Amino acid sequence: REQDSLGSELEVQIILKVIRLHKFRSDVQEYAMLCLRNLTVCFSSRISANSNETSALQDAIGDIIDAMETNRHSIRVQENASGLLWALAELTSSLQLTLESSCGVQHVVRVFLELGFDEEEGVLSEALGCLAAFSSCPDIVSALASRTGISILLSCLETFKEHQDHVERACALLSAISFYSHAARMEMIQSHDTVVLVISCMRLHSSSAFIQKESFALLANIAIDDCIQRIFSEGGLVQVESGISNYLGDSAVQREACELLCSLVHVIPSDVHIVSSIIQVASAHDEDERIQLKCIEALWACAAKGHSYKREIALFGGVDIIVEAMRRHISSTALLEKGCVCLWTLAFD
């Protein structure tokens, strides 16, 4: 579609008049929401934060929320309104901030938690997409960090595991929730399906760096006590090694993979060799302080396991890696401390 800014703004205003005039007609609201969503997507390539269309769409947010509240029992209204809010959130940062400060996204949370898997895929898909756009918003994560919210997200992984987009969004939200609180992490740990489903999705979507990154972050956060052994038994270490190999140049993936590896080292049998993978990551990302820190922590944990690991670390150049990391990141107290302890452990035999 080719439409000038004034024409686009007029279209939005006309649709808003219809929404306000037929407030209690769910059929009208359903198609009006869909029309606004399609307009938003069509004009997204040329709409700027200060455009007339953006101002008109910003004015529409209150009407969208009102429509969702007034037509709570209309699945199609909830689906199309959730999709519209999702499209608006991805349009400009100012619209996303407006949605965060309004109660718009909270209505999507309500839809997601109330409907769950009782309804068809459409409404769940739109709500999931909208919520994933706000995975960095503490209020949204807090609202989803319940037994019901976690259960529905895990069900998303199981039911829609073939759909990469759905898996990416569910993983992003689960990862954010796992950062939120200890109680949320314990809720995930108590559900034995969590580890199995996450690792299964990682295998199925090994070509998605995003899924690998978010899954590593999630597993690292719930790697507590007995859950560490569960992650290892379900193939967590294999996924870490695969992630290191397949995404060696992706620092975001490597950071999260190394974080998980630090926990898994403690339960790895003595006949499993991972030192070369750790050295490989450290060598490829010598400027990344967090990766260097985690690699040193992993090497330290390996060294503490016994003489054979110490010899392996020395053989693969681990000592040089540690010393060089300390030199490069001389201002990092945490890295220097871990480096010194690791060298001390290697020297003590």
N, C-alpha and C positions, 0 to 999 in steps of 0.2 A: 504493500500500500504506500502510495505517495500522498501525503497530506501535509499542508502547512501547519505551523504551530497554532495559528488562530483557529483553523478548522478542527484540529484535534481537541483543543480546549473546549470548543463549542460542543463537540460530541460528548465529552465527559460531562459537561454541564447539563445537557439534555437528558442523559441517562440518569444523572442525579435527581433531576426533577421527577422523572418517572418513578424512581425508587421512593422518593418522599411522598409522592401522590398515591402510590399503591403499596403503602407500608405493610398491609396485612395480607397481600396477595403473594403467597409463597411461589406461585408459578412465575409471576412477574419478577420477583426478587431473584429467583434462580437464574433466569436468563439475563437479567441486568448485571448480576455479578459475573457471569460468564463473559458477557460483552465487554465489561470493564477490564477483565483479566486479559482478554485477547487484545484489546487496545493497548494495554500496558506493554504486553510482549511485542506487539507490532512496532511500537514507537521507541522501544528501549534503546535502539542503536543510536538515536539522535536526541533523546531527551537529556537535558542537563539539570543540575540541581536548581538552577534559577529560571527554568523555562516555565511558560504559561501552563503547559500540560502538568508539570510537577505540582504547581500550586493548586491546580484543579483537583488532582488526585489526592493531594494532602487534605483538601477540604472534604474528600469523600470518605476518609477513614472513620469518622464518627458515624456516618450513615451505614457503612459496612458492619461495624460493631452492632449498631442498632438492629440491622437486619438479621444478624446471627442470633441476637437475643430474642427478638420478636418471633422468629421462625425456628425456634430451637428443635422442633420435631420434624423439620424438613431436611432429610438427608442431602438432597441436591443443593439446597441453599448453603448448608454447612460445608459441603464439598467445594462448591464454586467460590464461596467467600474465603475459605482457607487458601485455596489456590490463588485468589486475588491478593490476599495479604502476603503470600509468599512472593508473588511477582513484584509487589511494591517494595518488599524488603530488599530485593536484589536490584532494584532500579537505581536508587541513590542512597548514600549514607544518611542524608537528612531525613528521608522517608523511613529508614530503618530506625533511626533515633526516635522519630515521632511514634512509631509503632511500639517501641520499647517503653516509652513514657505513657502511652495510652494503655487501655486494658485489652487491646485488640488481640495480642498474641495469647493472653490468658484465656480468651474465648476459644482459641485453637487448642490450647492445652485441655480445656474442658471437653471439647469435642473428642480429642484423642483418648482421654481417659474414660469418658462415658461410653463411647461407642466401641472402642477397642476392636475386637474381631467379631463383633456381633453383626456388623454390616459388611457391605461389599468393599472391594479393594480401593475403589475410587476415592472415597472420603478419607480413608486411612493414608493413602498415598499423598494426597494434597496436604493433609495435616502434618505428616511426617516431613515433607519437604519444607514446609513453613517453619516448623520447629527446629529443623537442622540449620536453617539460616540464622537462628538465634542461639546456637549451641554455646556461644561464648557469653551469653547473658545470664548472670547468676540467678536472677529471679525465675527464669524459665527452667533452668537446670534444677533449681530447688523444687519447683512444682512437679517435676517429673521424677525426682529422686525418692520414689515411694515403691512399695512392693508392687502396686498395680502398674505404675509407669515402667518399671524395670521389666516386669513380666510381659507387658505388651511389646516392648522393644525387642526382647528376646524372641517373642513369637514372630515378630517381623523378620528376624534373621532366619528363623526356621521355615516360615511359610514362603517368603520371597527370596530365598537364598540364591535363586538363579538370576534375580534382577540386580545387576550391579549398582544401579542408582539407589535402590531401596537399601541395600546392604551398606553402602557408603554413608547414607544419612543415619541409619540406625547405629552404626559403629561410632559415628561422630558424637551422637547424643549419649550413648553408653560410656564412651571415653570421658566425656565432659562430666557425667554423673559420677564416674569413679573417682574423679578429682574432688568432687564436692564435699564429701564427708566420710568419716569412718563407718557410720551406720549404713550409708549407701553401698560402700565396698563390701561390708559384711552381708548385706542382702544379696549381692551378686554372688559372693562366695558360697552362701548357703544354697543357692540354686546350682545344682551340679551341672545343669544344662549350659551354664554360661561359658565355661572353658571349652566344652565340646563344640558348641555352636560357633563360637568365635574362630577357633582353629579350623573348623570345617569350612567356614566362609573364606578364611585366608587361603586355604588350599584351592578352593574353587575359583577365587579371583586373584590369583597370584600375579596377574598383570596390572593390578591396580595398586599403585604406590600409596594412594590415599588410604585404602582399606588396610594395607600392611601397617602403615604408620599408626593409624588410630587403634588398630587391634593390638599392636605391640604396647602402646601406651596404656590401654585398658588392662591387658594381662599383667603388665608391670605394676599397676596400681593394686591389683588384687592378689599379687604374689606374696601372700602372707601365710605363715605356718604351713599347714597341710596342703594348702592350695598350690604351693610351689611344686610339690611332688606331683600333684594332679596335672598341672600345666606340662611338666616334663613327660609324664606318662602318656599324655594325649598327643605328644609330638611337638610341644612348644619349642624345644631346642632345634629340631629339624627346620621349623619355620624361621627361627632366628638365623640359622646358617644360610637358609635359602634367601632370606631378606638381605643379608649382608652381601651375598654373592650377586644377586640380581639387581640390587639398588645401591651398589657400592658408592656411586657418585652422588647419591641423594642424601644430603646431610640430615634432613628432617627424619627420614626413615631410619638412618643409622643411629641417631640420638635415642630414639625410642627402643630400637633393637638392643642397643648396648645397655639401656636401663633394665630391660627384662633379663638380659644375659647375666647381669650382676647378681640377680636373685637365683637364677637357675644353676649357677656354678656350684652352689652349696649342695645340690642333690645329684650332680652329675657323677656317674660311676667313674672309677679311676681309669678304666680302659677306653673312655671316650675322650678324644683329643679336640680341644677347641682353641688352643693357644694361637694357632696359625690364623684363625678367623679374627681373633682380637687384634693381633698385630697388623693384619690386613686393613682393618678399619682405621686403626690409629695412624697408620702410614698414609692413608688416603685423605685424612682430615686433620692434619697436624695443626691447622690454625683454629680449629673449633675447640674451644676450651671445655665445653660440656662433654663432647665426645672423648677428648683426651682424659678427662677426669674419670669417666665411666670405664674406659678401657684400662686405666691404671687400677681402678677398684676391682675389675674382673681379674686382672693379672695377679693382684694381691690375694684374692680369694683362691685362685688356682695355686699360687705358691704355698698357701697355707695348707693345701691338701697333701703335700709331700714332695719328696726328692725328685720323683720322675717328672712332675710338673715344673719344678724349678729348672731342671736340665732342659726341658722343652722350651721354656721361656728364654733361657740363655741362648739356646741353639737358633731360635728364630729372631734373635736380635732384640728381645724384649727390654734388656737393660738399656740399650742405646735409645730405644723408644721412650722409656721413662725419663731418662736424663734430658733428652731433647725437649720433651713436653714441659719439664720443669724450667728449662732455659727459656722456651718460647713464652711461657705463661708465668713469668716470675712474680707477677702481681697477684696471682690467685693463691691465697692462703690455703684454701681447701685442697687444691691440686698439689701444692708443695708438701702439705702434710701427708696426703695419701702416697705421693711419690716417695717420700722419705721412709714411710712405714713399709712400702712394698720393697724398696731396696734393702731395708734392714731384714725383712723376711727372707729375701733371696740370699742374703749374705749369711744368715744364721742357719747352719746345717749341722 
